[in-house]
Amino acid sequence: MKTLQSIRSIHARAVDVPLNRPLGTSAATLRTAPLVLVDVTSEDGITGHAYLFAYTRAAGPAIISMLKGIEEMVTGHVVAPVDLGLKLAKRFRLIGVQGVVRMAIAAFDICCWDILAKAAGQPLSHLLGASASSVPAYNSNGLGLMEPARVAAEALELLEPGFSAIKLRLGFPTMAEDLANMRAVRRAVPDHVAVMVDFNQGLDLPEAMKRGYALDCEGASWIEEPIRHDDYAGNAELAAALQTPIQIGENFSGPHAMAIAIAHRAADIMMPDLERIGGITGWQRAAALAYAHDIPMSSHLFPEVSAHLMAATPTAHLLEYVDWANAILSEPLRIDDGRAVLSTAPGVGLAWDEKAISRYAYA
């Protein structure tokens, strides 16, 4: 492994990539994926890559601005993501390490780990001590809020790459509509296929309890974020009362939030999000918490990097697969028989398609 080099520069840009399948949720319908692409270059010319999901186009320039501030703080420092993460957390303590601040730090962290893995000549999973060549995944592209016939047809399409697990969005105005879609999907897909459901925080506690009891009879594999993600007491009530496992975690802002949720017994299974949990360093801390409490852990978005992390997670459950970044990647993540195949190239497995980036750039 090469001697650790210092950081030379950080470069970020924003793109807005059309989704292959519009995604209707209880919160909004997503038709594009606003992404922020981040490059960190060391003094010896190794560049680490990461991307963030900005949720809205307006957030892209704010994240880029925050990364420019981070660049001023870390230029000339050795590429040591754990140490630099602590330094940045201290510097941003007064404003709060939340929102775009945490997202920017997470992207920087991922880039640093990419540099380290490339310097070592190893895929990230190998650098983290894992040897798996693939991880089990579920298809999360689509299955939004639509009429039962369409959702059933789309469910079958999502199985075509060999997946044996898919995710259905629920949260219609009425329970009857939710149950109609769940039943349509269950009738359409083979019995062995796991169908997870996601309410995107769309219910209050009484309604979530009512619909949760109904879903206990419908073969859902988990109920994701039925109520506000940070209502740990309410989620704990649901987890204790329902047979179907409760899944939360994509909105954990750092491992401390996950520790609080665990203390409340707020969920049966958890799924940290790479950009909100704190990048690769934050993920490793979350994985240690899950291991200590014997909690199955899945991923949220960012399948290219998350696949490496799932391979090194002791209680790994399922990788969430979305193809949102495929259009701007020169080598998209490969799916083989429903499993995500880890890149064998040194690093985290990201390489940009510059022509596509030019097409979708907006900031």
C-alpha positions as CSV (number, residue, x, y, z in Angstrom):
1,M,0.0,0.0,0.0
2,K,1.3,3.5,-0.9
3,T,2.2,5.9,1.8
4,L,-0.9,8.0,2.7
5,Q,-1.0,11.2,0.7
6,S,-2.6,14.5,1.6
7,I,-5.7,16.0,0.0
8,R,-5.2,18.3,-3.0
9,S,-8.8,19.3,-4.0
10,I,-12.5,18.6,-3.9
11,H,-14.7,19.0,-7.0
12,A,-18.5,18.7,-7.0
13,R,-21.2,19.1,-9.7
14,A,-24.9,18.4,-9.9
15,V,-26.9,16.4,-12.4
16,D,-30.6,15.6,-12.7
17,V,-31.1,12.1,-14.1
18,P,-34.5,11.0,-15.4
19,L,-35.9,7.9,-13.6
20,N,-36.7,4.9,-15.8
21,R,-39.8,4.4,-13.7
22,P,-41.5,7.4,-12.0
23,L,-41.9,6.6,-8.3
24,G,-45.1,7.6,-6.6
25,T,-44.9,7.8,-2.8
26,S,-47.2,9.0,-0.1
27,A,-45.0,12.2,0.0
28,A,-44.5,13.0,-3.7
29,T,-43.9,11.5,-7.1
30,L,-40.2,11.3,-8.1
31,R,-39.6,11.6,-11.9
32,T,-35.9,12.5,-11.7
33,A,-33.0,11.9,-9.4
34,P,-31.0,15.0,-8.5
35,L,-27.5,13.8,-7.8
36,V,-24.4,15.5,-6.6
37,L,-21.2,14.0,-7.9
38,V,-18.1,14.4,-5.8
39,D,-14.4,13.9,-6.6
40,V,-11.6,14.2,-4.0
41,T,-8.1,14.1,-5.4
42,S,-4.9,13.4,-3.4
43,E,-1.5,14.9,-4.0
44,D,-0.3,11.8,-5.8
45,G,-3.2,12.1,-8.3
46,I,-5.6,9.4,-7.0
47,T,-9.2,10.5,-7.2
48,G,-12.0,9.2,-5.0
49,H,-15.6,9.3,-6.2
50,A,-19.0,9.5,-4.5
51,Y,-22.4,10.6,-5.3
52,L,-25.3,11.9,-3.2
53,F,-29.0,11.9,-3.7
54,A,-30.0,15.6,-3.2
55,Y,-33.8,14.9,-3.1
56,T,-34.5,18.3,-4.8
57,R,-32.6,20.3,-7.4
58,A,-32.4,23.2,-5.0
59,A,-30.3,21.2,-2.5
60,G,-27.6,20.5,-5.1
61,P,-25.9,23.9,-5.1
62,A,-26.2,24.1,-1.3
63,I,-24.3,20.8,-0.9
64,I,-21.7,21.9,-3.5
65,S,-21.2,25.1,-1.5
66,M,-20.7,23.1,1.7
67,L,-18.1,20.9,0.0
68,K,-16.2,24.0,-1.0
69,G,-16.1,25.0,2.7
70,I,-14.9,21.5,3.6
71,E,-12.2,21.7,0.9
72,E,-10.7,24.8,2.7
73,M,-10.6,22.9,6.0
74,V,-9.0,19.6,4.7
75,T,-6.6,20.6,1.9
76,G,-3.1,19.5,2.8
77,H,-4.4,17.0,5.4
78,V,-3.5,13.3,5.2
79,V,-6.3,11.1,3.7
80,A,-7.5,9.6,6.9
81,P,-11.3,9.5,6.9
82,V,-11.8,8.7,10.6
83,D,-9.6,11.5,11.8
84,L,-10.9,14.0,9.2
85,G,-14.5,13.1,10.1
86,L,-13.9,13.9,13.7
87,K,-12.2,17.2,12.7
88,L,-15.1,18.2,10.5
89,A,-17.7,17.2,13.1
90,K,-16.0,19.5,15.6
91,R,-15.8,22.4,13.1
92,F,-19.5,22.1,12.3
93,R,-20.7,21.5,15.8
94,L,-22.3,24.9,16.3
95,I,-24.3,24.8,13.0
96,G,-25.1,21.1,13.6
97,V,-24.0,18.1,11.7
98,Q,-27.4,17.6,10.0
99,G,-28.9,17.8,6.6
100,V,-26.6,19.1,3.8
101,V,-23.7,19.3,6.3
102,R,-23.9,15.6,7.1
103,M,-24.5,14.7,3.4
104,A,-21.4,16.7,2.4
105,I,-19.2,15.2,5.1
106,A,-20.5,11.7,4.1
107,A,-19.6,12.2,0.4
108,F,-16.1,13.4,1.4
109,D,-15.7,10.3,3.7
110,I,-16.7,8.0,0.8
111,C,-14.2,9.6,-1.5
112,C,-11.4,9.3,1.1
113,W,-12.1,5.6,1.5
114,D,-12.2,5.2,-2.3
115,I,-8.7,6.8,-2.4
116,L,-7.4,4.4,0.3
117,A,-8.8,1.3,-1.5
118,K,-7.4,2.5,-4.8
119,A,-4.0,3.1,-3.2
120,A,-4.1,-0.4,-1.7
121,G,-5.1,-1.9,-5.1
122,Q,-8.2,-3.5,-3.6
123,P,-12.0,-3.3,-3.9
124,L,-13.5,-1.6,-0.8
125,S,-15.0,-4.9,0.4
126,H,-11.6,-6.5,0.5
127,L,-10.0,-3.5,2.3
128,L,-12.8,-3.9,4.9
129,G,-11.9,-7.6,5.3
130,A,-14.8,-9.2,3.3
131,S,-14.4,-11.8,0.6
132,A,-17.9,-12.1,-0.8
133,S,-18.3,-11.6,-4.5
134,S,-22.0,-10.7,-4.4
135,V,-24.8,-9.8,-2.0
136,P,-28.6,-10.5,-2.1
137,A,-30.7,-7.6,-3.3
138,Y,-34.3,-6.6,-3.8
139,N,-35.6,-4.5,-6.7
140,S,-36.8,-1.1,-5.5
141,N,-37.3,0.6,-8.9
142,G,-40.9,1.6,-9.2
143,L,-44.0,0.0,-7.6
144,G,-45.3,3.4,-6.6
145,L,-48.8,4.5,-5.9
146,M,-50.9,3.4,-9.0
147,E,-53.9,1.3,-9.8
148,P,-53.7,-2.4,-8.9
149,A,-53.5,-3.7,-12.5
150,R,-50.5,-1.5,-13.3
151,V,-48.7,-2.3,-10.1
152,A,-49.2,-6.0,-10.6
153,A,-47.8,-5.8,-14.1
154,E,-44.8,-3.7,-12.9
155,A,-44.1,-6.2,-10.1
156,L,-43.6,-9.0,-12.7
157,E,-41.3,-6.7,-14.7
158,L,-39.1,-6.0,-11.6
159,L,-38.6,-9.8,-11.2
160,E,-37.1,-10.2,-14.7
161,P,-33.5,-9.7,-13.7
162,G,-33.9,-12.7,-11.3
163,F,-34.9,-10.9,-8.2
164,S,-36.8,-12.8,-5.5
165,A,-37.7,-9.7,-3.5
166,I,-39.4,-6.3,-4.4
167,K,-40.6,-3.3,-2.6
168,L,-44.1,-1.8,-2.9
169,R,-45.0,1.8,-1.9
170,L,-48.2,2.2,0.0
171,G,-49.9,5.1,1.8
172,F,-53.1,5.7,-0.3
173,P,-55.8,7.8,1.3
174,T,-57.6,4.7,2.4
175,M,-56.6,1.3,3.8
176,A,-58.8,-0.4,1.1
177,E,-56.6,1.0,-1.6
178,D,-53.4,-0.1,0.1
179,L,-54.8,-3.6,0.5
180,A,-56.0,-3.8,-3.1
181,N,-52.4,-3.1,-4.3
182,M,-50.8,-5.4,-1.9
183,R,-53.2,-8.2,-2.9
184,A,-52.7,-7.5,-6.6
185,V,-48.9,-7.8,-6.2
186,R,-49.2,-11.0,-4.1
187,R,-51.5,-12.6,-6.7
188,A,-49.2,-11.7,-9.5
189,V,-45.8,-12.8,-8.1
190,P,-44.7,-16.3,-7.1
191,D,-45.2,-17.3,-3.5
192,H,-41.5,-17.4,-2.7
193,V,-41.1,-13.7,-3.7
194,A,-40.7,-11.4,-0.7
195,V,-42.8,-8.2,-0.9
196,M,-41.8,-5.4,1.4
197,V,-44.0,-2.3,1.8
198,D,-43.0,1.3,2.4
199,F,-45.3,4.0,3.7
200,N,-42.7,6.8,3.5
201,Q,-43.9,8.1,7.0
202,G,-47.3,8.7,5.6
203,L,-49.5,7.5,8.5
204,D,-50.3,8.6,12.0
205,L,-49.9,6.0,14.8
206,P,-53.6,4.8,15.1
207,E,-53.9,4.4,11.3
208,A,-50.5,2.7,11.1
209,M,-51.6,0.2,13.8
210,K,-54.9,-0.4,11.9
211,R,-53.2,-1.0,8.5
212,G,-50.4,-2.9,10.1
213,Y,-52.8,-5.4,11.6
214,A,-54.4,-5.8,8.2
215,L,-51.0,-6.3,6.5
216,D,-50.2,-9.1,9.0
217,C,-52.6,-11.2,7.0
218,E,-51.3,-10.2,3.6
219,G,-47.8,-11.7,3.5
220,A,-45.7,-8.5,3.7
221,S,-42.0,-9.1,4.6
222,W,-41.6,-5.8,6.4
223,I,-43.5,-2.5,6.9
224,E,-41.1,0.4,6.3
225,E,-41.5,3.8,8.0
226,P,-45.2,3.7,8.6
227,I,-45.1,6.8,10.8
228,R,-42.6,9.6,11.4
229,H,-39.1,8.1,11.4
230,D,-38.1,9.8,14.7
231,D,-41.2,8.8,16.6
232,Y,-39.3,6.0,18.3
233,A,-41.9,5.4,20.9
234,G,-44.7,5.1,18.3
235,N,-42.5,2.8,16.1
236,A,-41.8,0.7,19.2
237,E,-45.5,0.3,19.8
238,L,-46.0,-1.0,16.3
239,A,-43.0,-3.3,16.5
240,A,-44.3,-4.8,19.7
241,A,-47.9,-5.2,18.4
242,L,-47.5,-6.4,14.8
243,Q,-46.4,-9.7,13.5
244,T,-44.8,-8.1,10.4
245,P,-41.4,-6.7,11.1
246,I,-41.0,-2.9,11.3
247,Q,-38.2,-1.4,9.3
248,I,-36.7,2.1,9.8
249,G,-33.3,3.7,9.5
250,E,-33.0,5.6,6.2
251,N,-33.4,8.8,8.1
252,F,-30.9,8.1,10.9
253,S,-28.7,11.2,11.1
254,G,-25.5,9.4,12.2
255,P,-25.0,6.3,14.3
256,H,-26.1,8.1,17.5
257,A,-29.7,8.3,16.1
258,M,-29.5,4.5,15.5
259,A,-28.4,3.9,19.0
260,I,-31.4,5.9,20.4
261,A,-33.7,3.9,18.1
262,I,-32.2,0.6,19.4
263,A,-32.6,1.7,23.0
264,H,-36.3,2.4,22.3
265,R,-36.7,-1.0,20.5
266,A,-38.2,1.1,17.7
267,A,-37.8,-1.5,14.9
268,D,-37.1,-5.1,14.2
269,I,-34.8,-4.5,11.3
270,M,-32.9,-1.3,10.3
271,M,-31.6,0.2,7.0
272,P,-29.1,3.0,7.3
273,D,-28.7,5.4,4.4
274,L,-25.0,5.9,3.3
275,E,-25.3,9.7,3.0
276,R,-27.1,10.2,6.3
277,I,-25.4,7.7,8.5
278,G,-22.1,9.3,7.9
279,G,-20.5,7.7,4.8
280,I,-18.4,4.5,5.0
281,T,-17.1,5.4,8.5
282,G,-20.6,6.0,9.8
283,W,-21.9,2.8,8.2
284,Q,-19.2,0.8,10.0
285,R,-20.2,2.2,13.3
286,A,-23.9,1.5,12.5
287,A,-23.0,-2.1,11.5
288,A,-21.2,-2.6,14.9
289,L,-24.4,-1.4,16.7
290,A,-26.5,-3.8,14.6
291,Y,-24.1,-6.7,15.4
292,A,-24.0,-5.9,19.1
293,H,-27.8,-6.0,19.3
294,D,-28.4,-8.8,16.7
295,I,-30.4,-6.6,14.4
296,P,-30.6,-7.5,10.7
297,M,-29.3,-4.5,8.6
298,S,-30.2,-3.6,5.1
299,S,-29.2,-0.6,2.9
300,H,-30.9,2.4,1.5
301,L,-30.1,3.6,-2.0
302,F,-26.4,3.9,-3.3
303,P,-26.2,0.2,-4.2
304,E,-22.8,0.5,-5.8
305,V,-21.0,1.4,-2.6
306,S,-23.5,-0.2,-0.2
307,A,-22.9,-3.6,-1.8
308,H,-19.3,-3.5,-0.6
309,L,-20.4,-2.4,2.8
310,M,-23.1,-5.1,3.0
311,A,-20.5,-7.7,2.2
312,A,-18.6,-6.5,5.4
313,T,-21.7,-6.2,7.6
314,P,-22.1,-9.1,10.1
315,T,-25.9,-8.9,10.2
316,A,-26.4,-8.0,6.5
317,H,-29.9,-8.6,5.3
318,L,-30.8,-7.2,1.9
319,L,-29.3,-4.6,-0.4
320,E,-31.8,-2.0,-1.9
321,Y,-31.2,-1.9,-5.6
322,V,-32.1,1.2,-7.6
323,D,-30.7,2.1,-11.0
324,W,-30.9,5.9,-10.5
325,A,-27.2,6.5,-11.1
326,N,-26.7,4.0,-14.0
327,A,-27.1,6.7,-16.6
328,I,-24.0,8.6,-15.4
329,L,-21.8,5.6,-14.6
330,S,-19.5,4.1,-17.1
331,E,-19.8,0.7,-15.4
332,P,-23.2,0.3,-13.6
333,L,-23.6,-2.2,-10.9
334,R,-24.4,-5.7,-12.3
335,I,-27.3,-7.8,-11.1
336,D,-27.0,-11.6,-11.6
337,D,-29.9,-13.8,-10.5
338,G,-31.1,-11.2,-8.0
339,R,-27.7,-10.6,-6.4
340,A,-25.6,-7.5,-6.7
341,V,-22.2,-8.4,-8.1
342,L,-19.4,-6.4,-6.4
343,S,-17.0,-4.6,-8.6
344,T,-13.5,-6.1,-8.5
345,A,-11.8,-2.9,-9.5
346,P,-9.8,-1.1,-6.8
347,G,-12.0,1.4,-4.9
348,V,-15.8,1.7,-4.2
349,G,-16.8,0.8,-7.7
350,L,-17.8,4.2,-9.2
351,A,-16.5,5.5,-12.5
352,W,-18.2,8.5,-14.3
353,D,-19.5,8.7,-17.8
354,E,-18.5,12.2,-18.6
355,K,-20.6,12.6,-21.8
356,A,-23.7,11.6,-19.8
357,I,-22.8,14.0,-17.0
358,S,-22.6,16.8,-19.5
359,R,-26.1,15.9,-20.8
360,Y,-27.7,16.0,-17.3
361,A,-25.7,18.7,-15.6
362,Y,-27.5,21.7,-14.1
363,A,-25.0,23.2,-11.5
